[in-house]
Structure formats: C-alpha cells, structure tokens
Amino acid sequence: MNKKVVLIKHINQFWNTADIEIYVNDKLTETVNVNKFYDINPDWIIIYDTVGGSGTGWNKGNIIRKIYIGDAEFETK
C-alpha cells in the first residue's frame, strides 16, 4: 500500500488555514479541512478544537482528530 499525505496551507486565511489530502495508491481518499490549531510531528497530524471567543481570544481546545503519517510520504504545499 502506497500512502501519501499532502498539507496544503492557505496563507491568507485566519481560521481554515489548511487542507489535508490523503492518498492511498495514488487515489485521493479523503480531504480534511484544518482550523488554525494543529500540530505536526514525525508520526501524527493532531487537529484541535477551538475554545474561547470574542474578548477572551481563541485557544487550542480538545483533540478532535489525529491522522497517522508515520507510514506515509508527507508533502507540504
């Protein structure tokens, strides 16, 4: 199985700052819209919910999704 994960950054957007495209055997299997709160390490992309609001500011909330990338080719555009 050939897996590839592509992070597409949207530079001029505040909330929806990226899309993650997941390909298996060169076929797009899923697209995930990512808010401004996410982390990437060698094995995972971790997407967080947002907490807070106007006047208090927005912060990283609970984890809403983890995408395993340890077995994939990873690319950023």
N, C-alpha and C positions, 0 to 999 in steps of 0.2 A: 504494500500500500504506500503510495506516494502522497504525503500531506504537505500543504503549503499554507501559511497564514500571512496575509498582507494587511498591514496597518496603513490606512490612507488618512493622513492628517488634513483637517480643514483649518487652515491658518487663520482666516478672518472670522471665525465663529467663536462665540463665547461658551455656549452650552454643549451643543452637539459637535464636539471637537474632532471626532474621528469616526471612521467606519472600519470594521474588521471583516475581511473576506476570508472565508475558509474554503480551501480547495482540497478535494480528495481525488487522486488520479486525474488531475488537470480539469476537473469539473467543479464549478462553483456550487458548494452545498449549502452555504449559509452566509448571510451578511448581518453583522451586528452593529447597531448604532451605539456609539460610546459618548457618554457625557464627559465633562471636564475632569472627573475624578476617576482616574485609572492608573495602575502601576504595571510595569513590565519587568520581569526578571527572566533569567535564562529558561525557566520551566513554565511560567504562567503569565497570562494577562489577567489581572484582577480588576473587575469593574465594581465601583462602589455606588451606592445610592447617595442622594444629596439630603442634607439636613440644614435647617436654618431658614432664613428668609430675609425679606427686606428690613433693613435696620440692624439686623444682627449678623448679616453676612452668611454665605453658604460654605458648608464644610463637608468633608468626606463622611458618609454615613456607613451603614452596614454593607457588607459584601453582597452584591446581587447576582454576580456571575463570575466564574473562574473558567478560563479557557486554557487547556493544556497545550503548550507549544514546544515542550521538551523533545518531542519526536518529529518535529516539523521544520521545514525550511521557513525562515522568518524574513520578511522584507518590509521596509517602510517606504512609503511614497509621500 
